[in-house]
Amino acid sequence: MNLDDQHPSPGMTSNVIDSVIIPDPPRKITVREVFSWLVILSVVGFQFVTNVFDFSPKDSGEQK
């Protein structure tokens, strides 16, 4: 067998399809993952809104 030869010899039974790697199909997103991301985004959004905007009661400045 000549290693420089690019073509397989007639005695070799090599199939090109056997060497092709087929990727796994994409995984489906579950309801649990969607719900988890909604909870995470809600908590982060709530923290962002409460830190950016001041929701503390306003002091009217009137002292009795």
All heavy atoms as TSV, in Angstrom:
chain	resi	resn	atom	element	x	y	z
A	1	MET	N	N	0.848	-1.177	0.000
A	1	MET	CA	C	0.000	0.000	0.000
A	1	MET	C	C	0.892	1.238	0.000
A	1	MET	O	O	1.760	1.393	0.835
A	1	MET	CB	C	-0.911	-0.014	1.225
A	1	MET	CG	C	-1.831	1.162	1.301
A	1	MET	SD	S	-2.972	0.886	2.649
A	1	MET	CE	C	-3.282	2.521	3.128
A	2	ASN	N	N	0.636	2.124	-0.907
A	2	ASN	CA	C	1.405	3.351	-1.034
A	2	ASN	C	C	0.691	4.447	-0.242
A	2	ASN	O	O	-0.471	4.745	-0.480
A	2	ASN	CB	C	1.522	3.725	-2.507
A	2	ASN	CG	C	2.455	4.899	-2.709
A	2	ASN	OD1	O	2.998	5.441	-1.751
A	2	ASN	ND2	N	2.644	5.274	-3.953
A	3	LEU	N	N	1.365	5.060	0.713
A	3	LEU	CA	C	0.736	6.084	1.539
A	3	LEU	C	C	0.524	7.386	0.789
A	3	LEU	O	O	-0.291	8.205	1.182
A	3	LEU	CB	C	1.576	6.335	2.795
A	3	LEU	CG	C	1.671	5.158	3.757
A	3	LEU	CD1	C	2.578	5.523	4.922
A	3	LEU	CD2	C	0.303	4.754	4.261
A	4	ASP	N	N	1.275	7.587	-0.287
A	4	ASP	CA	C	1.112	8.800	-1.083
A	4	ASP	C	C	-0.105	8.728	-2.000
A	4	ASP	O	O	-0.537	9.745	-2.526
A	4	ASP	CB	C	2.360	9.048	-1.928
A	4	ASP	CG	C	3.566	9.306	-1.047
A	4	ASP	OD1	O	3.365	9.837	0.064
A	4	ASP	OD2	O	4.686	8.974	-1.476
A	5	ASP	N	N	-0.648	7.568	-2.193
A	5	ASP	CA	C	-1.792	7.390	-3.083
A	5	ASP	C	C	-3.058	7.930	-2.408
A	5	ASP	O	O	-3.383	7.534	-1.288
A	5	ASP	CB	C	-1.954	5.910	-3.422
A	5	ASP	CG	C	-2.963	5.681	-4.527
A	5	ASP	OD1	O	-3.389	6.663	-5.172
A	5	ASP	OD2	O	-3.322	4.521	-4.731
A	6	GLN	N	N	-3.755	8.807	-3.067
A	6	GLN	CA	C	-4.969	9.401	-2.495
A	6	GLN	C	C	-6.189	8.505	-2.674
A	6	GLN	O	O	-7.169	8.654	-1.994
A	6	GLN	CB	C	-5.240	10.767	-3.146
A	6	GLN	CG	C	-4.159	11.787	-2.874
A	6	GLN	CD	C	-4.050	12.117	-1.394
A	6	GLN	OE1	O	-5.037	12.105	-0.683
A	6	GLN	NE2	N	-2.843	12.408	-0.940
A	7	HIS	N	N	-6.130	7.582	-3.599
A	7	HIS	CA	C	-7.271	6.717	-3.871
A	7	HIS	C	C	-7.073	5.377	-3.177
A	7	HIS	O	O	-5.982	4.827	-3.183
A	7	HIS	CB	C	-7.422	6.503	-5.384
A	7	HIS	CG	C	-7.608	7.793	-6.131
A	7	HIS	ND1	N	-8.762	8.522	-6.056
A	7	HIS	CD2	C	-6.768	8.471	-6.957
A	7	HIS	CE1	C	-8.633	9.601	-6.811
A	7	HIS	NE2	N	-7.426	9.602	-7.366
A	8	PRO	N	N	-8.117	4.843	-2.568
A	8	PRO	CA	C	-7.969	3.543	-1.911
A	8	PRO	C	C	-7.756	2.444	-2.948
A	8	PRO	O	O	-8.229	2.532	-4.068
A	8	PRO	CB	C	-9.292	3.356	-1.163
A	8	PRO	CG	C	-10.259	4.239	-1.854
A	8	PRO	CD	C	-9.471	5.369	-2.423
A	9	SER	N	N	-7.012	1.447	-2.555
A	9	SER	CA	C	-6.771	0.331	-3.468
A	9	SER	C	C	-8.044	-0.485	-3.621
A	9	SER	O	O	-8.927	-0.446	-2.764
A	9	SER	CB	C	-5.627	-0.530	-2.937
A	9	SER	OG	O	-6.013	-1.096	-1.704
A	10	PRO	N	N	-8.199	-1.224	-4.694
A	10	PRO	CA	C	-9.429	-1.987	-4.925
A	10	PRO	C	C	-9.722	-3.002	-3.831
A	10	PRO	O	O	-10.872	-3.347	-3.586
A	10	PRO	CB	C	-9.181	-2.689	-6.260
A	10	PRO	CG	C	-8.038	-1.993	-6.890
A	10	PRO	CD	C	-7.277	-1.327	-5.793
A	11	GLY	N	N	-8.727	-3.459	-3.121
A	11	GLY	CA	C	-8.958	-4.439	-2.064
A	11	GLY	C	C	-9.518	-3.820	-0.795
A	11	GLY	O	O	-10.064	-4.511	0.059
A	12	MET	N	N	-9.388	-2.531	-0.632
A	12	MET	CA	C	-9.874	-1.861	0.577
A	12	MET	C	C	-11.349	-1.521	0.412
A	12	MET	O	O	-11.763	-1.040	-0.623
A	12	MET	CB	C	-9.075	-0.583	0.862
A	12	MET	CG	C	-7.620	-0.835	1.146
A	12	MET	SD	S	-6.717	0.687	1.433
A	12	MET	CE	C	-7.466	1.238	2.933
A	13	THR	N	N	-12.128	-1.796	1.409
A	13	THR	CA	C	-13.557	-1.459	1.366
A	13	THR	C	C	-13.802	-0.338	2.357
A	13	THR	O	O	-14.258	-0.551	3.475
A	13	THR	CB	C	-14.416	-2.684	1.704
A	13	THR	OG1	O	-14.018	-3.152	2.980
A	13	THR	CG2	C	-14.260	-3.767	0.667
A	14	SER	N	N	-13.479	0.867	1.974
A	14	SER	CA	C	-13.674	2.035	2.826
A	14	SER	C	C	-14.840	2.826	2.284
A	14	SER	O	O	-14.916	3.116	1.097
A	14	SER	CB	C	-12.413	2.889	2.828
A	14	SER	OG	O	-12.665	4.070	3.532
A	15	ASN	N	N	-15.748	3.148	3.144
A	15	ASN	CA	C	-16.917	3.918	2.732
A	15	ASN	C	C	-16.795	5.318	3.314
A	15	ASN	O	O	-16.526	5.490	4.502
A	15	ASN	CB	C	-18.196	3.238	3.230
A	15	ASN	CG	C	-19.422	3.788	2.560
A	15	ASN	OD1	O	-19.351	4.769	1.818
A	15	ASN	ND2	N	-20.553	3.172	2.821
A	16	VAL	N	N	-16.957	6.313	2.487
A	16	VAL	CA	C	-16.825	7.695	2.928
A	16	VAL	C	C	-17.920	8.038	3.935
A	16	VAL	O	O	-17.713	8.802	4.867
A	16	VAL	CB	C	-16.876	8.653	1.715
A	16	VAL	CG1	C	-16.836	10.095	2.157
A	16	VAL	CG2	C	-15.751	8.346	0.756
A	17	ILE	N	N	-19.076	7.451	3.791
A	17	ILE	CA	C	-20.203	7.752	4.682
A	17	ILE	C	C	-19.883	7.321	6.113
A	17	ILE	O	O	-20.319	7.941	7.072
A	17	ILE	CB	C	-21.488	7.080	4.168
A	17	ILE	CG1	C	-21.863	7.675	2.814
A	17	ILE	CG2	C	-22.628	7.231	5.159
A	17	ILE	CD1	C	-23.032	7.015	2.143
A	18	ASP	N	N	-19.100	6.289	6.292
A	18	ASP	CA	C	-18.755	5.821	7.637
A	18	ASP	C	C	-17.915	6.844	8.397
A	18	ASP	O	O	-17.955	6.894	9.623
A	18	ASP	CB	C	-17.984	4.506	7.559
A	18	ASP	CG	C	-18.862	3.370	7.070
A	18	ASP	OD1	O	-20.093	3.494	7.177
A	18	ASP	OD2	O	-18.294	2.376	6.577
A	19	SER	N	N	-17.162	7.679	7.687
A	19	SER	CA	C	-16.285	8.627	8.364
A	19	SER	C	C	-16.937	9.993	8.576
A	19	SER	O	O	-16.339	10.868	9.160
A	19	SER	CB	C	-14.996	8.791	7.567
A	19	SER	OG	O	-15.295	9.352	6.312
A	20	VAL	N	N	-18.170	10.199	8.096
A	20	VAL	CA	C	-18.847	11.479	8.259
A	20	VAL	C	C	-19.455	11.545	9.658
A	20	VAL	O	O	-20.132	10.613	10.091
A	20	VAL	CB	C	-19.942	11.660	7.185
A	20	VAL	CG1	C	-20.739	12.922	7.438
A	20	VAL	CG2	C	-19.338	11.674	5.804
A	21	ILE	N	N	-19.193	12.643	10.343
A	21	ILE	CA	C	-19.748	12.834	11.685
A	21	ILE	C	C	-21.047	13.605	11.557
A	21	ILE	O	O	-21.065	14.725	11.035
A	21	ILE	CB	C	-18.756	13.589	12.590
A	21	ILE	CG1	C	-17.482	12.770	12.737
A	21	ILE	CG2	C	-19.387	13.890	13.937
A	21	ILE	CD1	C	-16.380	13.498	13.456
A	22	ILE	N	N	-22.116	13.007	12.026
A	22	ILE	CA	C	-23.432	13.648	11.968
A	22	ILE	C	C	-23.675	14.331	13.307
A	22	ILE	O	O	-23.642	13.677	14.352
A	22	ILE	CB	C	-24.531	12.618	11.672
A	22	ILE	CG1	C	-24.254	11.942	10.334
A	22	ILE	CG2	C	-25.901	13.265	11.691
A	22	ILE	CD1	C	-25.157	10.786	10.024
A	23	PRO	N	N	-23.908	15.654	13.310
A	23	PRO	CA	C	-24.146	16.355	14.589
A	23	PRO	C	C	-25.501	15.967	15.178
A	23	PRO	O	O	-26.418	15.567	14.471
A	23	PRO	CB	C	-24.118	17.829	14.196
A	23	PRO	CG	C	-24.464	17.840	12.746
A	23	PRO	CD	C	-23.953	16.554	12.170
A	24	ASP	N	N	-25.575	16.081	16.480
A	24	ASP	CA	C	-26.835	15.804	17.156
A	24	ASP	C	C	-27.858	16.867	16.779
A	24	ASP	O	O	-27.515	18.028	16.579
A	24	ASP	CB	C	-26.641	15.815	18.677
A	24	ASP	CG	C	-25.775	14.652	19.133
A	24	ASP	OD1	O	-25.733	13.633	18.424
A	24	ASP	OD2	O	-25.142	14.773	20.200
A	25	PRO	N	N	-29.127	16.482	16.713
A	25	PRO	CA	C	-30.144	17.489	16.421
A	25	PRO	C	C	-30.246	18.489	17.573
A	25	PRO	O	O	-29.912	18.167	18.717
A	25	PRO	CB	C	-31.434	16.674	16.279
A	25	PRO	CG	C	-31.169	15.400	16.986
A	25	PRO	CD	C	-29.682	15.161	16.897
A	26	PRO	N	N	-30.686	19.715	17.294
A	26	PRO	CA	C	-30.788	20.702	18.372
A	26	PRO	C	C	-31.783	20.252	19.436
A	26	PRO	O	O	-32.799	19.628	19.146
A	26	PRO	CB	C	-31.261	21.973	17.671
A	26	PRO	CG	C	-31.690	21.566	16.318
A	26	PRO	CD	C	-31.105	20.233	16.015
A	27	ARG	N	N	-31.457	20.578	20.658
A	27	ARG	CA	C	-32.278	20.185	21.799
A	27	ARG	C	C	-33.471	21.119	21.916
A	27	ARG	O	O	-33.359	22.306	21.691
A	27	ARG	CB	C	-31.385	20.271	23.040
A	27	ARG	CG	C	-31.991	19.884	24.322
A	27	ARG	CD	C	-30.938	19.885	25.416
A	27	ARG	NE	N	-30.525	21.205	25.820
A	27	ARG	CZ	C	-31.258	21.990	26.612
A	27	ARG	NH1	N	-32.407	21.604	27.032
A	27	ARG	NH2	N	-30.807	23.166	26.960
A	28	LYS	N	N	-34.618	20.574	22.278
A	28	LYS	CA	C	-35.819	21.394	22.448
A	28	LYS	C	C	-35.799	22.085	23.807
A	28	LYS	O	O	-35.323	21.539	24.790
A	28	LYS	CB	C	-37.057	20.535	22.318
A	28	LYS	CG	C	-37.225	19.957	20.950
A	28	LYS	CD	C	-38.532	19.239	20.813
A	28	LYS	CE	C	-38.547	18.532	19.493
A	28	LYS	NZ	N	-39.515	18.948	18.585
A	29	ILE	N	N	-36.325	23.295	23.858
A	29	ILE	CA	C	-36.404	24.055	25.102
A	29	ILE	C	C	-37.641	23.588	25.867
A	29	ILE	O	O	-38.737	23.504	25.309
A	29	ILE	CB	C	-36.486	25.557	24.800
A	29	ILE	CG1	C	-35.219	26.009	24.075
A	29	ILE	CG2	C	-36.682	26.359	26.076
A	29	ILE	CD1	C	-35.275	27.433	23.596
A	30	THR	N	N	-37.469	23.301	27.149
A	30	THR	CA	C	-38.575	22.798	27.956
A	30	THR	C	C	-39.312	23.954	28.630
A	30	THR	O	O	-38.806	25.080	28.725
A	30	THR	CB	C	-38.057	21.827	29.034
A	30	THR	OG1	O	-37.180	22.534	29.911
A	30	THR	CG2	C	-37.306	20.661	28.405
A	31	VAL	N	N	-40.502	23.659	29.101
A	31	VAL	CA	C	-41.314	24.652	29.810
A	31	VAL	C	C	-40.613	25.069	31.099
A	31	VAL	O	O	-40.655	26.240	31.488
A	31	VAL	CB	C	-42.720	24.069	30.093
A	31	VAL	CG1	C	-43.551	25.017	30.932
A	31	VAL	CG2	C	-43.427	23.738	28.793
A	32	ARG	N	N	-39.951	24.152	31.745
A	32	ARG	CA	C	-39.231	24.451	32.993
A	32	ARG	C	C	-38.126	25.472	32.746
A	32	ARG	O	O	-37.919	26.384	33.551
A	32	ARG	CB	C	-38.644	23.168	33.565
A	32	ARG	CG	C	-37.899	23.379	34.862
A	32	ARG	CD	C	-37.368	22.090	35.400
A	32	ARG	NE	N	-38.480	21.268	35.836
A	32	ARG	CZ	C	-38.365	20.025	36.257
A	32	ARG	NH1	N	-37.196	19.454	36.296
A	32	ARG	NH2	N	-39.417	19.350	36.640
A	33	GLU	N	N	-37.417	25.349	31.619
A	33	GLU	CA	C	-36.366	26.321	31.304
A	33	GLU	C	C	-36.942	27.702	31.019
A	33	GLU	O	O	-36.394	28.710	31.473
A	33	GLU	CB	C	-35.565	25.845	30.095
A	33	GLU	CG	C	-34.700	24.649	30.380
A	33	GLU	CD	C	-34.054	24.093	29.137
A	33	GLU	OE1	O	-34.623	24.210	28.047
A	33	GLU	OE2	O	-32.959	23.525	29.278
A	34	VAL	N	N	-38.043	27.762	30.288
A	34	VAL	CA	C	-38.686	29.045	30.001
A	34	VAL	C	C	-39.162	29.688	31.299
A	34	VAL	O	O	-38.942	30.883	31.533
A	34	VAL	CB	C	-39.857	28.860	29.008
A	34	VAL	CG1	C	-40.655	30.138	28.860
A	34	VAL	CG2	C	-39.347	28.381	27.667
A	35	PHE	N	N	-39.786	28.913	32.165
A	35	PHE	CA	C	-40.268	29.437	33.447
A	35	PHE	C	C	-39.104	29.925	34.305
A	35	PHE	O	O	-39.179	31.003	34.911
A	35	PHE	CB	C	-41.058	28.356	34.203
A	35	PHE	CG	C	-41.568	28.810	35.527
A	35	PHE	CD1	C	-42.640	29.687	35.614
A	35	PHE	CD2	C	-40.971	28.377	36.697
A	35	PHE	CE1	C	-43.114	30.114	36.843
A	35	PHE	CE2	C	-41.437	28.796	37.928
A	35	PHE	CZ	C	-42.503	29.673	37.998
A	36	SER	N	N	-38.012	29.173	34.321
A	36	SER	CA	C	-36.841	29.575	35.118
A	36	SER	C	C	-36.265	30.893	34.618
A	36	SER	O	O	-35.923	31.770	35.414
A	36	SER	CB	C	-35.761	28.488	35.059
A	36	SER	OG	O	-36.244	27.283	35.593
A	37	TRP	N	N	-36.158	31.056	33.297
A	37	TRP	CA	C	-35.643	32.306	32.742
A	37	TRP	C	C	-36.588	33.468	33.029
A	37	TRP	O	O	-36.131	34.593	33.275
A	37	TRP	CB	C	-35.380	32.177	31.250
A	37	TRP	CG	C	-34.040	31.564	30.986
A	37	TRP	CD1	C	-33.784	30.332	30.491
A	37	TRP	CD2	C	-32.763	32.166	31.242
A	37	TRP	NE1	N	-32.425	30.134	30.410
A	37	TRP	CE2	C	-31.772	31.235	30.862
A	37	TRP	CE3	C	-32.359	33.393	31.753
A	37	TRP	CZ2	C	-30.415	31.502	30.975
A	37	TRP	CZ3	C	-31.002	33.657	31.862
A	37	TRP	CH2	C	-30.042	32.720	31.482
A	38	LEU	N	N	-37.888	33.224	33.002
A	38	LEU	CA	C	-38.837	34.297	33.333
A	38	LEU	C	C	-38.679	34.736	34.788
A	38	LEU	O	O	-38.738	35.930	35.087
A	38	LEU	CB	C	-40.270	33.838	33.064
A	38	LEU	CG	C	-40.658	33.730	31.591
A	38	LEU	CD1	C	-42.054	33.145	31.451
A	38	LEU	CD2	C	-40.561	35.086	30.920
A	39	VAL	N	N	-38.469	33.787	35.685
A	39	VAL	CA	C	-38.256	34.129	37.098
A	39	VAL	C	C	-36.960	34.916	37.260
A	39	VAL	O	O	-36.926	35.942	37.951
A	39	VAL	CB	C	-38.243	32.855	37.974
A	39	VAL	CG1	C	-37.761	33.154	39.378
A	39	VAL	CG2	C	-39.624	32.228	38.005
A	40	ILE	N	N	-35.895	34.469	36.614
A	40	ILE	CA	C	-34.602	35.158	36.717
A	40	ILE	C	C	-34.715	36.586	36.188
A	40	ILE	O	O	-34.268	37.544	36.831
A	40	ILE	CB	C	-33.515	34.374	35.959
A	40	ILE	CG1	C	-33.208	33.063	36.678
A	40	ILE	CG2	C	-32.247	35.206	35.789
A	40	ILE	CD1	C	-32.372	32.098	35.875
A	41	LEU	N	N	-35.320	36.751	35.013
A	41	LEU	CA	C	-35.456	38.088	34.432
A	41	LEU	C	C	-36.375	38.972	35.264
A	41	LEU	O	O	-36.148	40.184	35.370
A	41	LEU	CB	C	-35.970	37.983	33.000
A	41	LEU	CG	C	-34.981	37.353	32.008
A	41	LEU	CD1	C	-35.629	37.196	30.648
A	41	LEU	CD2	C	-33.717	38.175	31.915
A	42	SER	N	N	-37.399	38.391	35.885
A	42	SER	CA	C	-38.288	39.177	36.744
A	42	SER	C	C	-37.551	39.693	37.974
A	42	SER	O	O	-37.701	40.862	38.353
A	42	SER	CB	C	-39.483	38.330	37.184
A	42	SER	OG	O	-40.229	37.924	36.077
A	43	VAL	N	N	-36.766	38.847	38.605
A	43	VAL	CA	C	-36.023	39.256	39.805
A	43	VAL	C	C	-34.993	40.322	39.452
A	43	VAL	O	O	-34.872	41.339	40.149
A	43	VAL	CB	C	-35.356	38.028	40.474
A	43	VAL	CG1	C	-34.382	38.455	41.558
A	43	VAL	CG2	C	-36.411	37.101	41.041
A	44	VAL	N	N	-34.265	40.115	38.360
A	44	VAL	CA	C	-33.259	41.098	37.947
A	44	VAL	C	C	-33.942	42.412	37.563
A	44	VAL	O	O	-33.474	43.499	37.917
A	44	VAL	CB	C	-32.413	40.544	36.782
A	44	VAL	CG1	C	-31.533	41.621	36.180
A	44	VAL	CG2	C	-31.565	39.377	37.264
A	45	GLY	N	N	-35.059	42.339	36.858
A	45	GLY	CA	C	-35.791	43.547	36.481
A	45	GLY	C	C	-36.317	44.294	37.700
A	45	GLY	O	O	-36.252	45.526	37.751
A	46	PHE	N	N	-36.832	43.551	38.671
A	46	PHE	CA	C	-37.331	44.187	39.897
A	46	PHE	C	C	-36.193	44.896	40.635
A	46	PHE	O	O	-36.350	46.029	41.091
A	46	PHE	CB	C	-37.981	43.135	40.797
A	46	PHE	CG	C	-38.457	43.681	42.107
A	46	PHE	CD1	C	-39.617	44.437	42.176
A	46	PHE	CD2	C	-37.734	43.447	43.263
A	46	PHE	CE1	C	-40.055	44.947	43.382
A	46	PHE	CE2	C	-38.157	43.956	44.476
A	46	PHE	CZ	C	-39.323	44.705	44.536
A	47	GLN	N	N	-35.046	44.225	40.740
A	47	GLN	CA	C	-33.894	44.848	41.400
A	47	GLN	C	C	-33.438	46.092	40.654
A	47	GLN	O	O	-33.108	47.108	41.275
A	47	GLN	CB	C	-32.735	43.839	41.500
A	47	GLN	CG	C	-32.969	42.727	42.466
A	47	GLN	CD	C	-33.000	43.227	43.889
A	47	GLN	OE1	O	-32.237	44.100	44.280
A	47	GLN	NE2	N	-33.900	42.682	44.681
A	48	PHE	N	N	-33.425	46.044	39.344
A	48	PHE	CA	C	-33.014	47.185	38.542
A	48	PHE	C	C	-33.966	48.364	38.746
A	48	PHE	O	O	-33.527	49.493	38.979
A	48	PHE	CB	C	-32.966	46.796	37.064
A	48	PHE	CG	C	-32.651	47.945	36.159
A	48	PHE	CD1	C	-31.360	48.422	36.049
A	48	PHE	CD2	C	-33.642	48.550	35.419
A	48	PHE	CE1	C	-31.063	49.485	35.226
A	48	PHE	CE2	C	-33.368	49.615	34.589
A	48	PHE	CZ	C	-32.066	50.090	34.491
A	49	VAL	N	N	-35.265	48.101	38.669
A	49	VAL	CA	C	-36.254	49.185	38.795
A	49	VAL	C	C	-36.198	49.799	40.187
A	49	VAL	O	O	-36.261	51.017	40.334
A	49	VAL	CB	C	-37.664	48.655	38.452
A	49	VAL	CG1	C	-38.738	49.644	38.840
A	49	VAL	CG2	C	-37.754	48.337	36.965
A	50	THR	N	N	-36.092	48.970	41.226
A	50	THR	CA	C	-36.071	49.521	42.586
A	50	THR	C	C	-34.775	50.268	42.884
A	50	THR	O	O	-34.762	51.149	43.748
A	50	THR	CB	C	-36.274	48.417	43.641
A	50	THR	OG1	O	-35.309	47.409	43.460
A	50	THR	CG2	C	-37.675	47.829	43.526
A	51	ASN	N	N	-33.684	49.956	42.207
A	51	ASN	CA	C	-32.427	50.678	42.435
A	51	ASN	C	C	-32.326	51.949	41.608
A	51	ASN	O	O	-31.705	52.917	42.042
A	51	ASN	CB	C	-31.230	49.776	42.133
A	51	ASN	CG	C	-31.007	48.750	43.213
A	51	ASN	OD1	O	-31.260	49.007	44.381
A	51	ASN	ND2	N	-30.544	47.581	42.826
A	52	VAL	N	N	-32.918	51.958	40.443
A	52	VAL	CA	C	-32.823	53.130	39.574
A	52	VAL	C	C	-33.828	54.196	39.995
A	52	VAL	O	O	-33.507	55.381	40.068
A	52	VAL	CB	C	-33.011	52.729	38.101
A	52	VAL	CG1	C	-33.173	53.955	37.224
A	52	VAL	CG2	C	-31.839	51.889	37.629
A	53	PHE	N	N	-35.052	53.790	40.274
A	53	PHE	CA	C	-36.099	54.739	40.628
A	53	PHE	C	C	-36.270	54.773	42.138
A	53	PHE	O	O	-36.167	53.761	42.811
A	53	PHE	CB	C	-37.418	54.351	39.959
A	53	PHE	CG	C	-37.318	54.338	38.461
A	53	PHE	CD1	C	-37.277	53.140	37.771
A	53	PHE	CD2	C	-37.246	55.517	37.737
A	53	PHE	CE1	C	-37.177	53.117	36.403
A	53	PHE	CE2	C	-37.138	55.502	36.362
A	53	PHE	CZ	C	-37.108	54.294	35.689
A	54	ASP	N	N	-36.548	55.964	42.665
A	54	ASP	CA	C	-36.696	56.147	44.107
A	54	ASP	C	C	-38.165	56.011	44.475
A	54	ASP	O	O	-38.981	56.864	44.148
A	54	ASP	CB	C	-36.162	57.527	44.502
A	54	ASP	CG	C	-36.152	57.723	46.004
A	54	ASP	OD1	O	-36.191	56.712	46.735
A	54	ASP	OD2	O	-36.103	58.883	46.437
A	55	PHE	N	N	-38.497	54.916	45.154
A	55	PHE	CA	C	-39.881	54.681	45.564
A	55	PHE	C	C	-40.111	54.972	47.047
A	55	PHE	O	O	-41.140	54.644	47.591
A	55	PHE	CB	C	-40.284	53.227	45.273
A	55	PHE	CG	C	-40.404	52.925	43.813
A	55	PHE	CD1	C	-39.486	52.108	43.184
A	55	PHE	CD2	C	-41.438	53.465	43.067
A	55	PHE	CE1	C	-39.597	51.827	41.835
A	55	PHE	CE2	C	-41.556	53.191	41.718
A	55	PHE	CZ	C	-40.635	52.372	41.103
A	56	SER	N	N	-39.144	55.620	47.692
A	56	SER	CA	C	-39.314	55.933	49.105
A	56	SER	C	C	-40.315	57.079	49.250
A	56	SER	O	O	-40.443	57.934	48.368
A	56	SER	CB	C	-37.971	56.321	49.723
A	56	SER	OG	O	-37.460	57.473	49.094
A	57	PRO	N	N	-41.022	57.099	50.373
A	57	PRO	CA	C	-41.995	58.181	50.569
A	57	PRO	C	C	-41.292	59.533	50.610
A	57	PRO	O	O	-40.226	59.688	51.201
A	57	PRO	CB	C	-42.651	57.869	51.909
A	57	PRO	CG	C	-42.021	56.647	52.422
A	57	PRO	CD	C	-41.000	56.162	51.465
A	58	LYS	N	N	-41.880	60.498	49.960
A	58	LYS	CA	C	-41.308	61.840	49.901
A	58	LYS	C	C	-41.564	62.575	51.209
A	58	LYS	O	O	-42.671	62.550	51.724
A	58	LYS	CB	C	-41.924	62.634	48.740
A	58	LYS	CG	C	-41.776	61.964	47.393
A	58	LYS	CD	C	-40.322	61.926	46.961
A	58	LYS	CE	C	-40.227	61.323	45.576
A	58	LYS	NZ	N	-39.095	60.523	45.365
A	59	ASP	N	N	-40.515	63.218	51.707
A	59	ASP	CA	C	-40.669	64.019	52.910
A	59	ASP	C	C	-41.220	65.374	52.500
A	59	ASP	O	O	-40.624	66.069	51.677
A	59	ASP	CB	C	-39.311	64.172	53.616
A	59	ASP	CG	C	-39.424	64.836	54.953
A	59	ASP	OD1	O	-40.546	64.882	55.497
A	59	ASP	OD2	O	-38.387	65.294	55.450
A	60	SER	N	N	-42.362	65.718	53.023
A	60	SER	CA	C	-43.011	66.966	52.613
A	60	SER	C	C	-42.298	68.184	53.193
A	60	SER	O	O	-42.578	69.306	52.785
A	60	SER	CB	C	-44.489	66.966	53.022
A	60	SER	OG	O	-44.576	66.861	54.430
A	61	GLY	N	N	-41.427	67.992	54.157
A	61	GLY	CA	C	-40.679	69.097	54.729
A	61	GLY	C	C	-41.454	69.828	55.829
A	61	GLY	O	O	-40.966	70.774	56.416
A	62	GLU	N	N	-42.648	69.418	56.120
A	62	GLU	CA	C	-43.437	70.064	57.165
A	62	GLU	C	C	-43.177	69.356	58.482
A	62	GLU	O	O	-43.462	68.189	58.643
A	62	GLU	CB	C	-44.942	70.000	56.839
A	62	GLU	CG	C	-45.294	70.776	55.574
A	62	GLU	CD	C	-46.780	70.645	55.262
A	62	GLU	OE1	O	-47.554	70.358	56.190
A	62	GLU	OE2	O	-47.118	70.794	54.091
A	63	GLN	N	N	-42.623	70.078	59.438
A	63	GLN	CA	C	-42.367	69.555	60.771
A	63	GLN	C	C	-43.358	70.154	61.720
A	63	GLN	O	O	-43.571	71.353	61.746
A	63	GLN	CB	C	-40.940	69.947	61.205
A	63	GLN	CG	C	-39.847	69.422	60.296
A	63	GLN	CD	C	-39.517	67.979	60.630
A	63	GLN	OE1	O	-39.739	67.531	61.743
A	63	GLN	NE2	N	-38.995	67.263	59.649
A	64	LYS	N	N	-44.001	69.358	62.542
A	64	LYS	CA	C	-44.977	69.878	63.511
A	64	LYS	C	C	-44.419	69.880	64.888
A	64	LYS	O	O	-43.635	69.206	65.339
A	64	LYS	CB	C	-46.258	69.071	63.485
A	64	LYS	CG	C	-47.015	69.294	62.204
A	64	LYS	CD	C	-48.338	68.607	62.304
A	64	LYS	CE	C	-49.126	68.841	61.041
A	64	LYS	NZ	N	-50.388	68.269	61.040
